Amino acid sequence: MKKIVFLIFAVLIVSSCEDKKKENETVTTKNKDTTTVSIPESIKKKLNKEKFKDTLDQVVSLTNETLEEFLHEYGNNNPERFVTLETSQGNIKLELYTTTPIHRAHFIYLIKNGYLNTTVFHRVVKDFIIQGGNSDRIETSRMRSKMGEYTLPPEIKYKHNRGALASAKEYRDNPDDRSAPFEFYIVQSAEGAHHLNPNYTVFGKVISGMAVVDKIANLKTDEGDWPLYNVFINAVIND
């Protein structure tokens, strides 16, 4: 009889331990599911898939009607002006103009939300420009979809001298010269690209790394001016 009672008691203890183990396992799994990865203010590494998922939660879907109010407020809260584009060819340091506040704020917005780190220099024309802000990666497409369909109002004040940083734009059916929100270019030509002055917004300039711009401009490309080897962008805010 004592043996039977002992066996029943032992079974109950084992069963209790198993229940606690399962309960602990469930809690652990739940914690893993609900844990989020904090995004650093200056993203120093290319986004991996987990960071990209978290980045989407930071993005606001904008329209032409809402973006100016949003970017003015965003610019007031994010006053940074100096940025480094890290690439396999070297680093390019940029200064963004405070006198083009919408474009400056938007460029910082793209960087802080990790968009530029999904992109490459996708158009390279020697003795003209190098253009970045796009790629054929699914991350880039998803980010664009999440951010919304909009264009930036023009802030045309500066000339296209060598080293100028400017926004690309759709040239068809765009009488107001509104800028494309995601793509930018740097003037590489020694003579500048002054035929673009009246219609494109220059919002910054290269202050260090023009030799890197020249190096990228000299890369071999396909028929669409896309470099044969991708030049990935890792954008870092310096202040």
SULQUI-V868576 format. One record per residue. N is the residue number from 1. NEAR is the number of other C-alpha atoms within 10 Angstrom. D_LAST is the distance of its C-alpha to the last C-alpha in whole Angstrom. Layout:
BEGIN
{{N	NEAR	D_LAST} {N	NEAR	D_LAST}}
END
This chain:
BEGIN
{{1	6	79} {2	7	77} {3	8	75} {4	9	75} {5	10	73} {6	11	71} {7	12	70} {8	11	69} {9	12	67} {10	12	65} {11	12	64} {12	12	63} {13	12	60} {14	11	59} {15	12	59} {16	12	57} {17	12	54} {18	12	54} {19	12	53} {20	12	50} {21	12	49} {22	12	49} {23	12	47} {24	12	44} {25	12	44} {26	12	43} {27	12	41} {28	11	39} {29	11	39} {30	11	38} {31	11	35} {32	10	34} {33	9	34} {34	8	32} {35	8	29} {36	12	26} {37	11	23} {38	9	20} {39	15	17} {40	10	14} {41	12	11} {42	16	9} {43	17	13} {44	14	14} {45	13	17} {46	17	19} {47	18	21} {48	11	24} {49	10	27} {50	10	26} {51	15	22} {52	20	23} {53	15	26} {54	15	23} {55	19	21} {56	16	24} {57	10	24} {58	13	20} {59	19	21} {60	14	23} {61	14	26} {62	17	26} {63	14	28} {64	12	29} {65	9	30} {66	11	27} {67	20	24} {68	17	23} {69	11	24} {70	15	21} {71	20	19} {72	15	19} {73	13	18} {74	17	16} {75	20	14} {76	11	14} {77	10	13} {78	16	10} {79	14	9} {80	17	6} {81	18	7} {82	19	6} {83	22	8} {84	20	10} {85	18	14} {86	19	16} {87	18	19} {88	12	23} {89	14	23} {90	14	20} {91	19	16} {92	19	15} {93	19	12} {94	22	12} {95	20	11} {96	22	11} {97	19	14} {98	16	14} {99	13	18} {100	18	18} {101	19	16} {102	24	18} {103	27	17} {104	22	14} {105	26	14} {106	21	16} {107	22	14} {108	24	11} {109	19	14} {110	19	16} {111	20	13} {112	23	12} {113	23	16} {114	31	17} {115	29	19} {116	29	17} {117	28	18} {118	24	22} {119	26	22} {120	23	23} {121	23	24} {122	23	27} {123	21	28} {124	26	29} {125	21	31} {126	19	31} {127	17	31} {128	18	30} {129	25	26} {130	25	25} {131	24	24} {132	23	22} {133	24	21} {134	21	25} {135	18	27} {136	11	30} {137	11	29} {138	9	30} {139	19	27} {140	21	25} {141	15	29} {142	13	28} {143	21	25} {144	16	26} {145	11	29} {146	15	27} {147	19	24} {148	15	28} {149	13	29} {150	18	28} {151	18	26} {152	21	24} {153	18	26} {154	19	26} {155	19	23} {156	17	25} {157	13	24} {158	19	23} {159	20	25} {160	24	25} {161	19	25} {162	21	24} {163	23	21} {164	24	20} {165	28	18} {166	25	21} {167	25	22} {168	22	25} {169	21	28} {170	12	31} {171	14	34} {172	7	37} {173	7	38} {174	10	34} {175	9	36} {176	10	33} {177	22	30} {178	22	28} {179	25	25} {180	17	25} {181	22	23} {182	23	22} {183	19	22} {184	23	21} {185	21	22} {186	25	21} {187	30	24} {188	28	25} {189	19	29} {190	12	29} {191	12	31} {192	19	28} {193	18	29} {194	12	30} {195	10	33} {196	13	30} {197	16	29} {198	13	31} {199	18	30} {200	23	27} {201	29	23} {202	29	21} {203	26	17} {204	24	15} {205	21	16} {206	21	16} {207	15	15} {208	15	16} {209	17	18} {210	19	21} {211	14	23} {212	16	22} {213	23	22} {214	19	26} {215	14	26} {216	24	26} {217	24	28} {218	15	31} {219	16	31} {220	15	34} {221	17	34} {222	11	37} {223	8	39} {224	10	36} {225	16	33} {226	21	32} {227	21	31} {228	12	33} {229	11	31} {230	15	28} {231	19	24} {232	22	22} {233	23	19} {234	24	16} {235	29	13} {236	23	9} {237	19	6} {238	13	4} {239	10	0}}
END
